[in-house]
Amino acid sequence: MSLPASEFWFSTTVRRNRKSFIFANVLLLLIMVLVGGVLVFFDVSLRSGKIIFYLFYIPFLIAQYFLTAQRLRDFSVTGWLSLLWIAIALLPSPFSGAFSLAFLLVLCVVPGTEGKNRYGTDPLQV
């Protein structure tokens, strides 16, 4: 059984498997696309549109950090490594995109530690 994708986005104590990580990110992305679509559809003014967008974008970034940290804990690696997204974002444009894609592929493709690790029980065995 996999951890539900819509639960525990801001938890620091769970491990998240690949399937749950991917579905949680897709759900977050859909929310952001929906917010952007609503802002465009209602032709919100520039200033108020930015405020509304950032009211959703800041929690989106925080949720992304926690989801990445949960996925890294499934590798039996500290969640602090999820701060690599900041360092990657500061790189010049072609390198930033390439390293972001590589990091995301590692998170989505590499299986987690089987069984219990120092961060908790296997999310597939719960």
DSSP file with accessible surface (Angstrom, degrees, kcal/mol):
  #  RESIDUE AA STRUCTURE BP1 BP2  ACC     N-H-->O    O-->H-N    N-H-->O    O-->H-N    TCO  KAPPA ALPHA  PHI   PSI    X-CA   Y-CA   Z-CA
    1    1 A M              0   0  171      0, 0.0   125,-0.5     0, 0.0     2,-0.2   0.000 360.0 360.0 360.0 135.2    0.0    0.0    0.0
    2    2 A S        -     0   0   24    123,-0.1   122,-0.1     1,-0.1     3,-0.1  -0.643 360.0 -98.6 -96.9 153.0    1.3    3.4   -1.0
    3    3 A L        -     0   0   30     -2,-0.2    -1,-0.1     1,-0.1    14,-0.0  -0.493  52.1-100.7 -65.4 131.7    1.1    6.6    1.1
    4    4 A P    >   -     0   0   52      0, 0.0     3,-1.4     0, 0.0    -1,-0.1  -0.328  25.0-135.4 -58.8 137.1   -1.8    8.7   -0.3
    5    5 A A  T 3  S+     0   0   23      1,-0.3    -2,-0.1    -3,-0.1    22,-0.0   0.755 100.8  52.5 -67.9 -24.0   -0.6   11.4   -2.6
    6    6 A S  T 3  S+     0   0   81      2,-0.0     2,-0.3    21,-0.0    -1,-0.3   0.346  99.1  78.9 -96.3   9.1   -2.8   14.1   -1.1
    7    7 A E  S <  S+     0   0   91     -3,-1.4     4,-0.1     1,-0.2    17,-0.0  -0.843  88.1  13.5-119.2 154.3   -1.8   13.5    2.6
    8    8 A F    >   +     0   0  102     -2,-0.3     3,-1.1     1,-0.1    -1,-0.2   0.797  64.9 151.8  60.2  37.7    1.2   14.5    4.8
    9    9 A W  T 3  S+     0   0   42      1,-0.3    61,-0.1    -3,-0.2    -1,-0.1   0.820  77.4  37.5 -66.0 -30.4    2.6   17.1    2.4
   10   10 A F  T 3  S+     0   0  109     56,-0.1    -1,-0.3    57,-0.1     2,-0.2   0.113  90.1 123.4-110.2  22.5    4.1   19.1    5.2
   11   11 A S    <   -     0   0   22     -3,-1.1    59,-0.1     1,-0.1     3,-0.1  -0.590  42.3-167.2 -86.8 144.8    5.2   16.2    7.4
   12   12 A T  S    S+     0   0   85     -2,-0.2    -1,-0.1     1,-0.1    67,-0.1   0.281  82.2  59.3-107.7   8.9    8.8   15.7    8.5
   13   13 A T  S    S+     0   0  106      2,-0.0     2,-0.3   107,-0.0    -1,-0.1   0.432  85.4  84.0-119.0  -0.7    8.4   12.2    9.8
   14   14 A V        -     0   0   27     -6,-0.1     2,-0.4   106,-0.1    59,-0.2  -0.692  62.6-136.6-107.3 158.8    7.2   10.1    6.8
   15   15 A R        -     0   0    9     -2,-0.3     2,-0.5   106,-0.2    56,-0.2  -0.894  20.0-151.8-104.4 140.9    8.9    8.4    3.9
   16   16 A R        -     0   0    0     54,-1.4    58,-0.2    -2,-0.4   -14,-0.0  -0.960   5.9-144.3-119.9 127.0    7.4    8.8    0.5
   17   17 A N     >  -     0   0    9     -2,-0.5     4,-2.3     1,-0.1     5,-0.2  -0.204  33.4 -95.5 -81.3 175.7    7.7    6.2   -2.2
   18   18 A R  H  > S+     0   0  100      1,-0.2     4,-2.7     2,-0.2     5,-0.2   0.921 120.2  49.1 -60.1 -48.6    8.0    6.9   -6.0
   19   19 A K  H  > S+     0   0  125      1,-0.2     4,-2.5     2,-0.2     5,-0.2   0.935 114.0  45.1 -60.6 -46.5    4.4    6.5   -6.9
   20   20 A S  H  > S+     0   0    1      1,-0.2     4,-2.4     2,-0.2    -1,-0.2   0.891 112.8  52.1 -65.6 -38.3    3.2    8.8   -4.1
   21   21 A F  H  X S+     0   0    1     -4,-2.3     4,-2.2     2,-0.2    -2,-0.2   0.936 111.6  45.8 -63.3 -45.9    5.9   11.3   -4.8
   22   22 A I  H  X S+     0   0   67     -4,-2.7     4,-2.4     2,-0.2    -2,-0.2   0.944 114.8  46.3 -65.4 -46.2    5.0   11.5   -8.5
   23   23 A F  H  X S+     0   0  114     -4,-2.5     4,-2.5    -5,-0.2    -1,-0.2   0.892 111.6  51.9 -66.7 -36.0    1.2   11.8   -7.9
   24   24 A A  H  X S+     0   0    0     -4,-2.4     4,-2.5    -5,-0.2    -1,-0.2   0.917 111.4  47.4 -65.3 -40.3    1.7   14.4   -5.2
   25   25 A N  H  X S+     0   0   26     -4,-2.2     4,-2.5     2,-0.2    -2,-0.2   0.889 111.3  50.3 -68.2 -38.5    3.8   16.5   -7.5
   26   26 A V  H  X S+     0   0   71     -4,-2.4     4,-2.6     2,-0.2    -2,-0.2   0.923 111.1  49.8 -64.1 -41.3    1.3   16.1  -10.3
   27   27 A L  H  X S+     0   0   63     -4,-2.5     4,-2.1     2,-0.2    -2,-0.2   0.927 111.6  48.0 -63.5 -43.9   -1.5   17.2   -7.9
   28   28 A L  H  X S+     0   0    9     -4,-2.5     4,-2.2     1,-0.2    -1,-0.2   0.916 111.8  50.0 -61.3 -43.5    0.5   20.2   -6.8
   29   29 A L  H  X S+     0   0  103     -4,-2.5     4,-2.6     1,-0.2    -2,-0.2   0.909 108.6  52.3 -63.6 -40.4    1.2   21.2  -10.5
   30   30 A L  H  X S+     0   0  106     -4,-2.6     4,-2.6     1,-0.2    -1,-0.2   0.895 107.8  52.1 -62.7 -39.0   -2.5   20.9  -11.4
   31   31 A I  H  X S+     0   0   64     -4,-2.1     4,-2.5     2,-0.2    -1,-0.2   0.933 111.2  46.8 -62.1 -44.9   -3.3   23.2   -8.5
   32   32 A M  H  X S+     0   0   22     -4,-2.2     4,-2.5     2,-0.2    -2,-0.2   0.894 112.5  49.2 -66.8 -38.0   -0.8   25.8   -9.7
   33   33 A V  H  X S+     0   0   92     -4,-2.6     4,-2.8     2,-0.2    -1,-0.2   0.913 111.3  50.7 -65.6 -39.9   -2.1   25.5  -13.3
   34   34 A L  H  X S+     0   0  116     -4,-2.6     4,-2.6     2,-0.2    -2,-0.2   0.923 110.3  48.7 -63.4 -44.4   -5.6   25.9  -12.1
   35   35 A V  H  X S+     0   0   16     -4,-2.5     4,-2.4     2,-0.2    -2,-0.2   0.943 113.6  46.8 -61.0 -47.4   -4.7   29.0  -10.1
   36   36 A G  H  X S+     0   0   25     -4,-2.5     4,-2.2     1,-0.2    -2,-0.2   0.909 112.4  50.6 -61.5 -41.1   -2.9   30.5  -13.2
   37   37 A G  H  X S+     0   0   40     -4,-2.8     4,-3.0     2,-0.2    -2,-0.2   0.900 110.0  49.2 -64.0 -40.7   -5.8   29.6  -15.4
   38   38 A V  H  X S+     0   0   66     -4,-2.6     4,-2.5     2,-0.2    -1,-0.2   0.916 110.6  50.8 -65.1 -41.9   -8.3   31.3  -13.1
   39   39 A L  H  <>S+     0   0   26     -4,-2.4     5,-2.0    -5,-0.2     4,-0.2   0.906 115.0  42.8 -63.4 -39.8   -6.2   34.4  -12.9
   40   40 A V  H ><5S+     0   0  119     -4,-2.2     3,-1.1     3,-0.2    -2,-0.2   0.923 112.9  53.0 -71.0 -42.4   -6.0   34.6  -16.7
   41   41 A F  H 3<5S+     0   0  163     -4,-3.0    -2,-0.2     1,-0.3    -1,-0.2   0.910 114.2  40.9 -61.1 -43.5   -9.7   33.7  -17.2
   42   42 A F  T 3<5S-     0   0  139     -4,-2.5    -1,-0.3    -5,-0.2    -2,-0.2   0.407 105.8-130.0 -87.8   4.5  -10.9   36.5  -14.9
   43   43 A D  T < 5 -     0   0  141     -3,-1.1    -3,-0.2    -4,-0.2     2,-0.1   0.922  32.2-162.9  48.6  55.3   -8.3   38.9  -16.3
   44   44 A V      < -     0   0   45     -5,-2.0    -1,-0.1    -6,-0.1    -5,-0.0  -0.409  23.9 -99.7 -69.9 142.7   -7.0   39.9  -12.8
   45   45 A S     >  -     0   0   72     -2,-0.1     4,-2.7     1,-0.1     5,-0.3  -0.163  34.6-107.1 -62.0 160.6   -5.0   43.1  -12.6
   46   46 A L  H  > S+     0   0  135      1,-0.2     4,-2.0     2,-0.2     5,-0.2   0.912 113.7  43.0 -59.7 -48.4   -1.3   42.8  -12.5
   47   47 A R  H  > S+     0   0  202      2,-0.2     4,-2.0     1,-0.2    -1,-0.2   0.960 119.5  40.4 -67.3 -51.1   -0.8   43.7   -8.8
   48   48 A S  H  > S+     0   0   44      1,-0.2     4,-2.6     2,-0.2     5,-0.2   0.864 113.4  56.5 -69.5 -30.7   -3.6   41.7   -7.3
   49   49 A G  H  X S+     0   0   10     -4,-2.7     4,-2.7     2,-0.2    -1,-0.2   0.908 107.1  48.6 -64.9 -40.5   -2.9   38.8   -9.6
   50   50 A K  H  X S+     0   0  116     -4,-2.0     4,-2.8    -5,-0.3     5,-0.2   0.909 111.3  50.2 -64.8 -41.5    0.7   38.7   -8.3
   51   51 A I  H  X S+     0   0  100     -4,-2.0     4,-1.7     2,-0.2    -2,-0.2   0.947 113.7  44.4 -62.4 -47.8   -0.5   38.8   -4.7
   52   52 A I  H  X S+     0   0   64     -4,-2.6     4,-0.9     2,-0.2    -2,-0.2   0.925 113.7  51.3 -63.2 -42.2   -3.0   36.0   -5.3
   53   53 A F  H >X S+     0   0   67     -4,-2.7     4,-2.7     1,-0.2     3,-1.0   0.938 110.6  47.4 -61.2 -46.2   -0.4   34.0   -7.3
   54   54 A Y  H 3X S+     0   0  119     -4,-2.8     4,-2.0     1,-0.3    -1,-0.2   0.794 101.5  65.1 -69.8 -24.3    2.2   34.3   -4.5
   55   55 A L  H 3< S+     0   0  122     -4,-1.7    -1,-0.3    -5,-0.2    -2,-0.2   0.795 116.1  30.8 -64.5 -26.0   -0.4   33.3   -1.9
   56   56 A F  H <X S+     0   0   96     -3,-1.0     4,-1.6    -4,-0.9    -2,-0.2   0.750 116.5  57.8 -96.7 -32.7   -0.4   29.9   -3.7
   57   57 A Y  H  X S+     0   0   79     -4,-2.7     4,-2.4     2,-0.2     5,-0.2   0.888 101.2  54.3 -71.1 -38.5    3.2   29.8   -4.9
   58   58 A I  H  X S+     0   0   96     -4,-2.0     4,-2.2     2,-0.2     5,-0.2   0.956 111.7  43.6 -64.2 -49.0    4.9   30.1   -1.5
   59   59 A P  H  > S+     0   0   58      0, 0.0     4,-2.9     0, 0.0    -1,-0.2   0.876 111.2  58.0 -62.9 -30.9    3.0   27.1    0.0
   60   60 A F  H  X S+     0   0   36     -4,-1.6     4,-2.5     2,-0.2    -2,-0.2   0.939 107.7  45.5 -60.9 -46.6    3.7   25.3   -3.3
   61   61 A L  H  X S+     0   0   81     -4,-2.4     4,-2.2     2,-0.2    -1,-0.2   0.903 113.5  49.3 -64.3 -40.5    7.5   25.8   -2.9
   62   62 A I  H  X S+     0   0   78     -4,-2.2     4,-2.3     2,-0.2    -2,-0.2   0.925 111.7  48.7 -65.9 -42.3    7.3   24.7    0.8
   63   63 A A  H  X S+     0   0    1     -4,-2.9     4,-2.9     1,-0.2     5,-0.2   0.903 109.4  53.5 -63.4 -39.4    5.3   21.6   -0.1
   64   64 A Q  H  X S+     0   0   39     -4,-2.5     4,-2.4    -5,-0.2     5,-0.2   0.910 108.1  50.3 -60.3 -42.9    7.8   20.8   -2.8
   65   65 A Y  H  X S+     0   0   61     -4,-2.2     4,-2.5     1,-0.2    -2,-0.2   0.952 113.3  44.9 -59.9 -48.8   10.6   21.0   -0.3
   66   66 A F  H  X S+     0   0   40     -4,-2.3     4,-2.6     2,-0.2    -2,-0.2   0.895 112.6  50.7 -65.7 -39.8    8.9   18.7    2.1
   67   67 A L  H  X S+     0   0    0     -4,-2.9     4,-2.2     2,-0.2    -1,-0.2   0.921 112.2  47.4 -64.3 -40.5    7.9   16.2   -0.6
   68   68 A T  H  X S+     0   0    0     -4,-2.4     4,-2.6    -5,-0.2    -2,-0.2   0.915 111.6  50.7 -65.8 -40.5   11.5   16.1   -1.8
   69   69 A A  H  X S+     0   0    0     -4,-2.5     4,-2.1    -5,-0.2    -2,-0.2   0.914 109.9  50.4 -63.5 -40.0   12.7   15.7    1.7
   70   70 A Q  H  X S+     0   0    0     -4,-2.6   -54,-1.4     2,-0.2     4,-1.1   0.910 111.2  48.7 -64.3 -40.4   10.3   12.8    2.3
   71   71 A R  H  X S+     0   0    0     -4,-2.2     4,-0.7     1,-0.2     3,-0.4   0.910 110.1  51.0 -67.2 -40.3   11.4   11.1   -0.9
   72   72 A L  H ><>S+     0   0    9     -4,-2.6     5,-1.9     1,-0.2     3,-0.9   0.873 104.4  58.0 -65.2 -34.9   15.1   11.5    0.1
   73   73 A R  H ><5S+     0   0   26     -4,-2.1     3,-1.4     1,-0.3    46,-0.3   0.813  98.0  60.9 -64.0 -28.3   14.3    9.9    3.4
   74   74 A D  H 3<5S+     0   0    5     -4,-1.1    39,-3.4    -3,-0.4    -1,-0.3   0.772 101.5  53.0 -68.3 -24.9   13.1    6.9    1.6
   75   75 A F  T <<5S-     0   0   38     -3,-0.9    -1,-0.3    -4,-0.7    -2,-0.2   0.424 122.0-111.8 -81.0  -4.2   16.6    6.6    0.1
   76   76 A S  T < 5S+     0   0   43     -3,-1.4     2,-0.3     1,-0.3    -3,-0.2   0.854  80.1 126.8  69.8  36.2   17.9    6.7    3.7
   77   77 A V  S   <S-     0   0   45     -5,-1.9    -1,-0.3    -8,-0.1    -2,-0.2  -0.923  70.0 -92.0-120.0 149.8   19.4   10.1    3.0
   78   78 A T    >   -     0   0   49     -2,-0.3     3,-1.3     1,-0.1     4,-0.1  -0.269  26.2-131.1 -62.6 143.9   18.8   13.2    5.1
   79   79 A G  G >  S+     0   0    3      1,-0.3     3,-2.0     2,-0.2     4,-0.2   0.663  97.4  81.5 -70.1 -14.8   16.0   15.5    4.0
   80   80 A W  G >  S+     0   0  177      1,-0.3     3,-1.9     2,-0.2    -1,-0.3   0.755  75.1  74.1 -63.4 -22.0   18.3   18.5    4.1
   81   81 A L  G X  S+     0   0   75     -3,-1.3     3,-2.1     1,-0.3    -1,-0.3   0.672  75.2  79.6 -66.1 -13.5   19.6   17.5    0.7
   82   82 A S  G X  S+     0   0    2     -3,-2.0     3,-1.5     1,-0.3    -1,-0.3   0.700  74.8  75.8 -68.1 -13.8   16.3   18.8   -0.7
   83   83 A L  G X>  +     0   0   74     -3,-1.9     3,-1.2     1,-0.3     4,-1.1   0.561  69.4  89.1 -71.3  -5.3   17.8   22.2   -0.4
   84   84 A L  H <> S+     0   0   76     -3,-2.1     4,-2.9     1,-0.3    -1,-0.3   0.780  71.7  72.3 -59.7 -25.6   19.9   21.3   -3.5
   85   85 A W  H <> S+     0   0   60     -3,-1.5     4,-2.2     1,-0.2    -1,-0.3   0.878  95.3  51.5 -57.6 -35.5   17.0   22.7   -5.5
   86   86 A I  H <> S+     0   0  106     -3,-1.2     4,-1.2    -4,-0.2    -1,-0.2   0.947 111.1  45.6 -67.3 -46.9   18.1   26.2   -4.4
   87   87 A A  H  < S+     0   0   55     -4,-1.1     4,-0.4     1,-0.2     3,-0.4   0.900 113.4  50.6 -62.9 -39.9   21.7   25.7   -5.5
   88   88 A I  H >< S+     0   0   20     -4,-2.9     3,-1.3     1,-0.2    -1,-0.2   0.905 106.4  55.2 -65.2 -38.9   20.5   24.2   -8.8
   89   89 A A  H 3< S+     0   0   66     -4,-2.2    -1,-0.2     1,-0.3    -2,-0.2   0.778 101.9  58.4 -66.7 -24.1   18.2   27.1   -9.4
   90   90 A L  T 3< S+     0   0  143     -4,-1.2    -1,-0.3    -3,-0.4    -2,-0.2   0.572  86.4  99.0 -83.5  -7.6   21.1   29.6   -9.0
   91   91 A L  S <  S-     0   0   68     -3,-1.3     5,-0.1    -4,-0.4     6,-0.0  -0.316  91.0 -81.1 -72.7 160.4   23.1   27.9  -11.9
   92   92 A P     >  -     0   0   82      0, 0.0     4,-2.7     0, 0.0     3,-0.4  -0.240  56.1 -93.4 -59.2 156.5   23.1   29.4  -15.4
   93   93 A S  H  > S+     0   0  103      1,-0.2     4,-2.0     2,-0.2     5,-0.2   0.806 118.4  42.1 -48.0 -56.6   20.1   28.6  -17.5
   94   94 A P  H  > S+     0   0   96      0, 0.0     4,-1.8     0, 0.0    -1,-0.2   0.914 119.1  45.8 -66.0 -34.1   21.2   25.4  -19.5
   95   95 A F  H  > S+     0   0  118     -3,-0.4     4,-2.8     2,-0.2     5,-0.3   0.889 109.3  55.5 -71.8 -38.3   22.9   23.8  -16.5
   96   96 A S  H  X S+     0   0   25     -4,-2.7     4,-2.3     1,-0.2     5,-0.2   0.936 110.5  44.7 -59.6 -46.6   20.0   24.6  -14.1
   97   97 A G  H  X S+     0   0   45     -4,-2.0     4,-2.3    -5,-0.2    -1,-0.2   0.916 114.5  48.4 -65.6 -41.8   17.5   22.8  -16.4
   98   98 A A  H  X S+     0   0   60     -4,-1.8     4,-2.4    -5,-0.2    -2,-0.2   0.932 114.6  44.1 -66.4 -45.7   19.7   19.8  -16.9
   99   99 A F  H  X S+     0   0  110     -4,-2.8     4,-2.7     2,-0.2     5,-0.2   0.874 112.6  52.9 -69.3 -35.0   20.6   19.4  -13.3
  100  100 A S  H  X S+     0   0   33     -4,-2.3     4,-2.6    -5,-0.3    -2,-0.2   0.932 111.1  46.7 -63.0 -44.8   16.9   19.9  -12.2
  101  101 A L  H  X S+     0   0  102     -4,-2.3     4,-2.6     2,-0.2    -2,-0.2   0.920 113.1  48.9 -63.9 -41.7   15.8   17.2  -14.7
  102  102 A A  H  X S+     0   0   49     -4,-2.4     4,-2.3     2,-0.2    -2,-0.2   0.928 112.6  47.5 -64.3 -44.0   18.5   14.8  -13.5
  103  103 A F  H  X S+     0   0   29     -4,-2.7     4,-2.2     1,-0.2    -2,-0.2   0.924 113.2  48.7 -63.7 -42.4   17.6   15.4   -9.9
  104  104 A L  H  X S+     0   0   69     -4,-2.6     4,-2.0     1,-0.2    -2,-0.2   0.908 110.0  51.6 -65.4 -40.3   13.9   14.9  -10.6
  105  105 A L  H  X S+     0   0   92     -4,-2.6     4,-2.1     2,-0.2     5,-0.4   0.904 108.6  51.2 -63.7 -39.8   14.6   11.7  -12.6
  106  106 A V  H  X S+     0   0   69     -4,-2.3     4,-1.7     1,-0.2    -2,-0.2   0.939 111.5  48.0 -61.0 -44.2   16.6   10.3   -9.7
  107  107 A L  H  < S+     0   0    0     -4,-2.2    -1,-0.2     1,-0.2    -2,-0.2   0.847 118.5  40.3 -65.7 -32.6   13.8   11.0   -7.3
  108  108 A C  H  < S+     0   0   32     -4,-2.0    -1,-0.2    -5,-0.2    -2,-0.2   0.703 124.4  32.7 -89.8 -21.0   11.2    9.5   -9.6
  109  109 A V  H  < S+     0   0   90     -4,-2.1    -3,-0.2    -5,-0.2    -2,-0.2   0.824  93.3  84.3-107.6 -40.7   13.1    6.4  -10.8
  110  110 A V  S  < S-     0   0   63     -4,-1.7     2,-0.1    -5,-0.4   -92,-0.0  -0.492  76.9-127.0 -73.0 126.2   15.5    5.2   -8.1
  111  111 A P        -     0   0   78      0, 0.0     3,-0.1     0, 0.0    -1,-0.1  -0.368  24.8-115.9 -70.2 153.3   13.7    2.8   -5.7
  112  112 A G        -     0   0   21      1,-0.2   -37,-0.3    -2,-0.1     2,-0.2  -0.144  45.4 -66.7 -78.6 178.5   13.9    3.6   -2.0
  113  113 A T        -     0   0   49    -39,-3.4     2,-0.3   -40,-0.1    -1,-0.2  -0.489  53.8-123.8 -67.6 130.3   15.4    1.5    0.8
  114  114 A E  S    S-     0   0  173     -2,-0.2    -1,-0.1    -3,-0.1     2,-0.0  -0.575  72.8  -1.8 -76.7 140.1   13.6   -1.8    1.3
  115  115 A G  S    S-     0   0   17     -2,-0.3     2,-0.2     2,-0.0     9,-0.1  -0.268 113.9 -17.9  78.1-167.2   12.4   -2.3    4.8
  116  116 A K        +     0   0  165      5,-0.1     2,-0.2     6,-0.1     5,-0.2  -0.479  61.1 176.3 -76.9 139.9   12.9   -0.1    7.8
  117  117 A N  B >   -A  120   0A  18      3,-2.5     3,-1.8    -2,-0.2   -43,-0.0  -0.727  52.2 -80.7-127.2-173.3   15.6    2.6    7.8
  118  118 A R  T 3  S+     0   0  180      1,-0.3     3,-0.1    -2,-0.2    -2,-0.1   0.618 126.8  55.4 -69.4  -8.3   16.5    5.3   10.3
  119  119 A Y  T 3  S-     0   0   56      1,-0.3    -1,-0.3   -46,-0.3     2,-0.3   0.373 120.4 -78.0-103.7   1.8   13.7    7.5    9.0
  120  120 A G  B <   -A  117   0A  26     -3,-1.8    -3,-2.5  -106,-0.1    -1,-0.3  -0.820  65.7 -31.3 136.9-171.8   10.8    5.0    9.5
  121  121 A T  S    S-     0   0   84     -2,-0.3  -106,-0.2    -5,-0.2    -5,-0.1  -0.362  72.3 -84.1 -80.3 161.1    9.1    2.0    8.1
  122  122 A D    >   -     0   0   11      1,-0.2     3,-1.4    -2,-0.1     4,-0.4  -0.464  33.0-141.6 -64.0 125.3    8.9    1.2    4.4
  123  123 A P  T 3  S+     0   0    9      0, 0.0     3,-0.4     0, 0.0    -1,-0.2   0.745 100.7  57.4 -65.4 -18.8    5.9    3.1    2.9
  124  124 A L  T 3  S+     0   0   94      1,-0.2    -2,-0.1  -122,-0.1  -122,-0.1   0.662 105.7  49.5 -83.1 -15.3    5.1    0.1    0.7
  125  125 A Q    <         0   0  139     -3,-1.4    -1,-0.2   -10,-0.1  -123,-0.1   0.366 360.0 360.0-102.9   3.5    4.8   -2.3    3.7
  126  126 A V              0   0  118   -125,-0.5     0, 0.0    -3,-0.4     0, 0.0  -0.416 360.0 360.0 -79.4 360.0    2.5   -0.1    5.8
